[in-house]
Amino acid sequence: MARSILIENDVETLLSDGTILRSTVYRPVAEGERFPVLMTRTPYGRDLSVNSAYFNPATVAAAGFVVILQDVRGRFGSDGEFRPGEQEADDGAEAVEWAARLPYSSGRVGMWGRSYFGESQWRAARRAPHGLGALAPGVCAAGSADNGALFRGGAFELGSRLSWGHGSISLDTIRREFAGDPERLRLELEAWRALDASFADGTAYRTLPLTDLKSRAGTFMESHIIPSTGADPGGEASAAWNWPVSEPVPLPTLHIGGWFDIFLPNTLGQYRLQLEASRQDPAVPRPRLIIGPWSHASFTALFPDTAFAGASSAAVGAYGDLSSIHGEWFRHALADGPEPAMPPVLVYVMGEDRWQGFDELPEPSQRRELFLSSAGALGEAPGVEASASYSYDPLDPVPSTGGSTMHLGADFPGPAEQSAVEARDDVLTFTGEPLGEALTVFGDVTAHLYASSSAVDTDFVVRLCRVTPDGRSVALADGIVRASWRDACAHDGVFRAGMPRRPLTPGAVEEYTISLWSTACTFAAGDRIRIQVTSSCHPRWDRNLNTGARAFDSSDTVVAHQRLHLGAGAPSRITFGVLERRGELA
């Protein structure tokens, strides 16, 4: 039965160092009763509208929870200085223990929220605060720093990092920094608006060298974001990013992710970390997982070129919206409520456009290989010895068109139609014959390319597309490798620290392995599989200048002449899992 609720603003948490954090608290009006607490901690403003279908604090509180939304240190209502990630373990642990002691709290605290809200959960959990009983991270950044969070195949995640720093953090930072100097604040806000306009029209991303952005950016961008565009993967920043999920936690966890989320491998890695821990220790509850056709910021399942039926967070199969799913799961985890009716793993399979339920995320029943062949063919065998060539100009990069992106400007994420990309001279396509029967591509997708370049360093980008009988080519997954980091990405395309950069010998044929992350899509009979090969995807990834220098501190470029080698002696190919075993219809 829904209860009346009380909403309290500016509720203070006094930390041990004297800093005051402020929260908005939603709680049932019930004198003397105690309820489980669901807390989220955010740098984006605690009263910023959260997608109500994802988690509605009012309706969840009315169902018998205390819901606390807290500004992290140095953001919006909370005091102190914001240092991304660094403060969240200790501050989060203290905040959880404070919440557990509140007079209307049952003493059991769960944490929820997506993106940074999710990372703050893992960091607090590493301190094992008294009262913390469950985590529900969504599209969470923790982990996989070198496989998509900060870097990908050695390339820098330019679009998402610049967009986050400018669009999500800088404005409040400027207002706080210059609150006592109205004239300086006016000038800084004018500069912010000018930079914002250049993100909207794309010119900011085209800056070379990238360090030149410092002269146009505020303090946060200048000190925290722009310098990172010149860093290497596998360094201190990556280690700090990965630390929150370097060990499992002995708690029930609900993981929520999207096939087009910038942090998809993070979500899958967190789930697998907890799953393996539950197999080793029966005291660790088996984790739950929901993966929808969602991007990082949108859970509508509606994209400019594609709409997925029955996949919005407002109606997840027959199980209601994600908000009510959170409530049902937290009631079980924190208040001994009934086991949720939803399957432990719920996955949306694109193409057939339905949810499938499993006891745990399945491994593909088999793996398939398709070989890139002459005349743009894609087949079961390597084909004759051949090659295909194109030229890559860093001053005219292939524009990001859909995919797992989060950019300011007009570039939308998701399964975008690729006709404009495939019409370019610097994009090769390889297309299979129409399928005779349905094929469900499931799990990891990996490309192995044999290629040579005229440059001492360059990039290779591979994209998996579904071509429907009417000729529409829609992208499902993609990936990149920076050639000088090819040794660190050998075998499966996932970057592993410890191998140094190695320049190319111009003209030498090398093998490049590229991870395209994971997907779940059924290609119908009559559909065709298409693979794109190119050397840029901008501004998603920073441009390789082809000179061996970095875009961070150089503006010199050369055109790279690329040659892709095909045939039995150079078996360029794509490998992917196939799911034959069906889960229950959800």
N, C-alpha and C positions, 0 to 999 in steps of 0.2 A: 504494500500500500504506500502510495506517495505521501511524504510528509511535507509540512510547511518547512521552509528553510530560512535561516538568517544569514545575511551576507555582511561580513565585517571587513572594512578596509583598513589598510595601514596597521595591521597587527604586527608587532615588533618581536624580533628574535635577537637577543643580545648574545653575541659570540664571546668566546673567552678572551679575545684580544680587544674587546670593547666596541667592535663594529656592530652596527645595528642593521639587520636585514628586515625588509618589510614584505608582508604578504596580504593577499586577499583570501579570506576564509569563508567557505560555504559550509554550513552545518545545519543539521535538522534542529528544529525547535522542539526540544524534548528535555525538560528540566530533570537533571539527575541521571540521564541515560548516557552511556558511553558507546562510541562507534569506532570502527576501524578508520584510520586516516589514510587518504590517498594524496600524496604530495608530488608536485612537479616544481622544478627550479629552472628558471629561464633568463637569458640575457636580453630577450626581445620585448619585455614589458609584460608584466603578469596579467594585465587586463586587455592586452591585445587579443582580438578575437581569434580563438582557436576553432578550427573547423568543428562545429557542434556535433556533426555526425561521427567525427573521430573521438572526441571526448567532450561531453557537455557537463561542466561542473555543476550546474543547477540541477539537472535531472539525476545525475549520479548521487549528489548529496541528498536529494529527496528520496532516493531509494535506500538511504540508511548509511551514508558515509560522511565523514568530514573530508572536504576537498580543500587543499591548500595550494595556492599558486604563489610562488615566491620569486621575487627579483633576486638574482645572484648579486654578489658583491660588486659594487661599482656600476650598477645598471639601474636606471630609472629610479624607483623609490628607495633603493638600498644604498647604504653608505659604503665608503671605501673605494679602492682602485680596482678596475677590472683587468685581470690578466687571464686571457682565455685558457681554460682547462686547469691552470696551475692551482687555483684556489678551491676547486670543486670537491676534492676528496675530503679535506678537513672541514670546510664550511658545510658541505652536504651532510657529513656524519653528525656534526653538531645540530644541524637543523632537524634531522630525523629524530635524534634523541630529545630535542625540545618538543617536537610534535607528539612523541610518544608520552610525554609527561603532561600534556594539556588536560585540564579537568574533564573535558568531554571526550577524551581519547580512550579507546580500549587498551592502548599500549601497543597495538599492532599497526605498523606503518607499511604501506606499499608505495612504490614510486612509479610514475607513469610519464608519458610524454615522448615527443618525437624530435629527431635531429639533436641539437645541443641538449635539449631536455633529456634525451636518452643517454647521451654521454655523461651528463651529470649524475645519472643513476648509477652507472657502473663505477664512477670514481668514488662516490659515497660508499657504495657496497664494499669496495676494497678495504675500507676502514672497519667493516663489520660493526656498525653502530647498533647499540641496544635498541630493540624494537623493530628493526627493519625485517620485514617478512616476505616481501615479493617485489619483483621488478617487471615492468612492462615497457621495454624500450621499442620505439618505432623509428624506422628509417635512420638508424643510429650510426653516428660517425666513428665510434671507437673501434680501433683495429684497422687492418688493411691499409695502413698509411701509404704504402708503396704500390698498392694494387687498386688505386682509384680514389682514395681519400685526399691525398696530397699529390701523388705522382701516379703515373700509369705507364708501365713498360719503360720507365726512365724519363718520360716526358712529364711536364708539370701541368697540373689541373688548373689551367689559367682562368677559364671562364667562371667556374664555381668559386674559386678563392677570391678573385677580385670582386665578384658580385657580392659575396658574403661580407667581405670587409667593408665595402662601400655602402651597399644597400641595407645591410642588417645591423651594423655596429656603429659606423662612423657618425651618424647624425646625432645620436644621444651623447656620444663621446664629446663632440664639438660643443654641444649645449652645456655640458657639465664643465668642460675645461675653461670656457670663457664666460661663465655665468656672471662673473664680477666685472666684466669689461664689455659693456653693450656695443661700443663701436667696433671693437675687435670681433665680437660675436657676429655682428652684421657682415663684416668682410668675410669671415670664415664661412658663413652660411651662403653668401654669394658664390664663393669658390666651390662649395659643395654642390650647389645647383648647376654650376657650369660643368663640373665633372660628371654630374648625374646625366646631363643632356648628352655628353659624349659617350656615356655607356649606352644610352637609349639609341643613339644612331650608329653605334659600333666603332666610332673613331678611337675611343679610349683603348680598346683592345689592340688596335693597330699600331700603338706607340712603339717605336724602336729608338734607342734601347728602352726596355721596360722601366729601368730606373728613372727615366725622365718623368714618369708619373709622379714621383715624389714632389716635384715643384708645384703640382696641381692638387695634391691630396692633403688631408688633415693628418694630425699626429698619429692616430691609430693606424691608418693605412701606411704612413711613412715608416713607422717603427715595427709593425707586426706583419703586414701583408706583402708589401712590395719587395722587401729584402728576401722573402721566401721564394720569390720567382727565380732567384739565382742560386738556390740551394741544390744539393744533390739528394737523391733518394737514399735511404738506408742510414741517415744521419741521426743527430740528437732529436730533431723535431719528429722524425718518424718513430723513434723509440718512445718518446713522451706520448705520442698519439696512440700507440699500441698498448701502452702500459695498463689501461683500465681493464682490458680483456686478455691480459697475459696469463691469467689463471681463472678457473671457474669460480662461481660463488655457490654456496650450499643453500640456494633459495629456489622456489618456483619462479619460472620466467616465462613470459609471453612475448614472443618476438614478432614484430610486424614490419613487413618490407614490401617493396614494389619492384616489378620487373624493369622499370625504367627509372629507378632511384639511383642517384649518384653514389649511394652507399650500399648497393645490393650485396656485394661480397662481404661487407661488414656484418650485415644482418645474418647471412647464411653462416658466416664464421662464428658469430656469437651463439647461434642455435646449435651448431655442431660441437662447440666447446662444452656447452651445458649437456648435450646429449651424451657425449663421451664420458663426462663426469658421472652422469646418472647410471651408465653401464658399469662403471668402476666402483661406484659407491651407492648402494640402495637408499642411503639417507638423502641423496640429492634427487629432488623430484624431476621427472622427465619433463623437458621443456615443451612448450607449445609454439606453433608457428603459423602465421598467416602471410601469404604472399599474393598480392593482387596486381592487376595491370595498372599500377600507379607510378607516378613520378615522385620526386622528393617533396614537392610542395602541393601537389594536387592528388586528391583521393576520389575524384569524380569519375575516373575511367573514361573521360571525354577528352579527345585530342583533336587538333584541327583536321587531321586526315582520317581518324579512326575513332569509333565509339564502341566500347565493350559492353554488351548487354548484361545486366544484373551484377555489375562489378563495382558499383559505387560503394563508398564506405557507409552510405546511408542505408544500404540493403545488401549485406554480405550473405549471399545465398538465402537460405531460409532462417538465418540466425539473427536477423535484426541488424541494427547499425553497429559500428565499431564501439560506440559509446556504451551501449547496453552490453555488448560482449565483454568490454572491460569490467563493467560492474559485476556481471555473472562470474567472471573468472576470479576477480578479487574477493568476492564473497566466499568462494570455495577456498582460496589460498589463505585468507586472513580471518575468516569467521566461521570456518567449518561448514560452509554451505554445500549444497549438492554438487557433484561433478558436473561441469558444463556439458550440455548436450552436443556441442560442436566437436567434430573430430580433432584429435591432438594436432594434426597438421592439415591445413586447408590451403590449397593451391589453385589459383585460377589458371586454366589452360586456355591460352588464346587460340584462335582458329576455330575450335569447337565451342568456344565461349561458354564455359561452364566451370563451376567450382568442383574440385575433386578432393575427397578426404582420405587421409592415410593415418596409420598409427605413428609413423615417423616418415621424414622426408625420404622417399625411395631413391635408390641408385638406379641408373638406367639399366634396362635388361640386356642391352647390347650397345656396342659402339659402331658407328659407320664412318667410312672415309669416302670422300668425293674428291677427285683429282681435277685440278685446273688444267685444261688442255687447249690446244691450238684452236684458233678461230672462235675463241670465247666460249668453248664448251666446258661442261662440268659433268664428269662421268665416274663410273665405278673403277676404271683402270687409268693408269697414267697417260696413255696415249703416246704419240710419236714425239721425238725430241723436237722442241720448238722454243720460241721465246716471244715475249711481248714487251713493248717498251713505251715509255711516256717520259715527259719532263716535268719536274716539280720546281716551281718558282715561289720562293717564300714571300714575295711581294704580291702574289696572286693565289693565296691558299684556297683549298676547297672549303667552303663555308660549312660550319656545323648545321646539320639539318635533321632535327629530332635527336633521338638517342637519350642516354642517361645524363641529362644536362640540367644545369640550374644557372641560367644566365640572365642578367639584366638586358633589356632590349627586346627585339622582336623574334628572337630565336626560341621556339617552343620545344620542350622535351617530348618524348614519346615516339610512337611508331609512325614516323613521317614518310610520306610518298617521296620517291627518290629521282623522279624524272629529270629535274634540273641538275642534280649532282651527276647522274649517269650520262648526261649530254656533254659533259666537259671532256676535253682532250687529255686531261691528266688523271682520269679515272678509268681503270680497266674493269670490265664486267665479264663474268663467267656464269653461264646459265645452264641448268640441267634440263632434261626432257620432262614433259608433263608427267606427273606421278600417276601410276596406274591404280594406286590405292592410298588411303590416308596414311600419313607418317607423323608421329608425334616426336618432335625434337625436344629433348628434355635434359636439363642439367648443363654441365660445362661444355663450351664450344671452344675449339682451339684451331689455330691456323699454323701451318708450317710452310714458309715460303723459301724458295731458293732464288736469290736475287743478287744483282751487282749494281753498283752505282759509280758514277764519275766523281762523287764527292768523298771527302774524308769522314763525313758524318751525315746522316739523313734519317728520315723516319719512314716507316711503313705502317699503313692503316688498312685493316681488313674489316669488312662489314657483311653480315648475314642478312639477306632479304628474302621475303616471301613474295613471289610473283603470282598474282591471281590470273585466272583465264582471260580476264579483260585487259591484261597487260600492266596493271598497276604493280609497281615494285615498292614494297613497304619494308623499312628497316626494322630488324628485331634486336640485333646485338652487334657490337663492334669492339675494336681494341686497337692498340698502337704499340709499337716497339721503337725506341730510339736506338739506332744502329750501334752506336758506341757502347750501349748497355746490353747488347745482345747476349753476352755470356751470363749476365745476371738473370736473364729471362729464359735461359735454355730449358728444354724439356717440356714445360707446360705453359710458358709465357708469363708466369707469376714471378715478379722481381724478388730476388733473394740477395740480401746484403752480403758483402764479402768479396765480390768479384770487382776488379777495377774497370774503369772505362777503357775501351780499346778502339782506337780509330780504325777506319776502313782503309784497306788498300784499294784505291780506285780500280775498277774493272774486275776485281776478284769476286768469285761467286761464293756467297756465304748462306748458311741456313739461319732463318729468323723464325722464332716461335712467338706467337701472339695469342694471348688469352682474350677471348670475346666475352668473358664472364659466363652467365647462365641464362637460360630462357626456358619457357614451356609453351610450345606452340604446335598445334596440329595442322600440318599442311594437308589440305584436302586433295582427293583425286582430281587431277587436272591442274593443280598448282605446280609451280616450278621453284626450285631453290636457286638463288642467285648469290654470288659472292662478288663484292667490289674490292678492288685493290687500288690504293692511292698512297699519298705521302703526307697528307695534312687533313686536319679537321679543326678549323679555327673559328671561334676562339675557345672551343672546348679545351684543346691542348695548345701549349705554346708552340710557336713555329720553330722548326729546325732551320737554322740559317745556312746549313750545308757547308759551313766553313770550319767547324769544330769549335767556334765561339758560341757563347750563349746569347739569347735574345735579351737577357737581363742587362748586359753591359756592352752590347755591340749592335750596330745597325748595318754592318756589311753583310751582303748576301751574295750567293752565286746560285745559278740554276743547276740542279742535279738532274742528270740523265740516267733514268732508272731502267733496268732490264730485268724482267721476271722470267726465270728459266723453268721449263716444263718438260715432262716426259719421265721415263723410267730412271734416268740418271740424275734427275733433279725433280723429285716427286712433290711439287708444290700441291698442297691439299688442305682440306678442311676436315676436322674430325668432330663428331658430336654424339651424344647419347640418344638412344631411342627408347621410349617407354612403351612396352607392350602390355605389361600388367596394369590393369585399371584399378584405381581406388574406388571407393563407394561414391555414387553420385551425391553431391552435397547440395 
